[in-house]
Amino acid sequence: MIDPTHKLPVTRQARLLQLSRSSVYYRAEPTAESDLTLMRRIDELHLEHPFAGSRMLRDMLRTEGHAIGRKHVTTLMRTMSIEALYRRPNTSKRHAAHRIYPYLLRGLAIERPNQVWAMDITYLPMKRGFVYLAVVLDWATRRVLSWRLSNSMTADFCVEALEEAIARYGCPEILNTDQGSQFNSSEFIDTLEVNKIAISMDGKGCWRDNVFVERLWKFKYEEVYLHAYDSVSDAKAGIARYVSFYNARRPHSSLDGRTPDHVYFTSLPLIAAA
């Protein structure tokens, strides 16, 4: 947008574009190696103890020899987009610009594929840096329908994952997400409304509402932590490899030892026949 070689001075270009001069000269610094190490450990502790907040995580890290304060833990948690999961009292008003949709799954018998999909985002550490993973999951069969990686927490990669799942498998009756800004964005909501998909959102901090996606993140022990990805392309290859294994070969006790692929694809003809 700003062209340093243009005959107009950079200050004049910034003024015409209504940009701050400081933003023109700003260059993002890579995340420090020490912070990447802490973020990886915080991610592991969060999976093991999802109820742990910044104070508890600070104390856990200190017992492991890390000199860290609560504010630093809070900053890293915010960067990773994680928070302690527990039911909170309703003591604050929600932002008026963000419509919060009701939770539609309470008491609902979810028994067939494409009845309910769930979607969520998680942090993935790499050897140098990190990325975010968005996943669309079929609730009844636990099958991963689509996924996308991104180096920022914008809405576009969530919309792309959703659109791919719809293009490949049709529309679900309901999509359940948390109240994250990505899922409240106009682009994401518009995609659901255009496809006439009912919108369900978790209660704030209620991990049980989207529990099957939360359980999926345990795959980090089976894939992500075992392979320190060198690049985003390595991460894509690793996630693709694991999703193929997870869907086609990994048996699930909740599915009577069957795989998500087996349950998903054998159920569809029966539904069509009915």
Summary of the structure (lengths in Angstrom):
residues: 274
radius of gyration: 21.1
end to end distance: 56.6
largest distance: 70.3
contacts: 751
relative contact order: 0.12
helix: 46%
strand: 13%
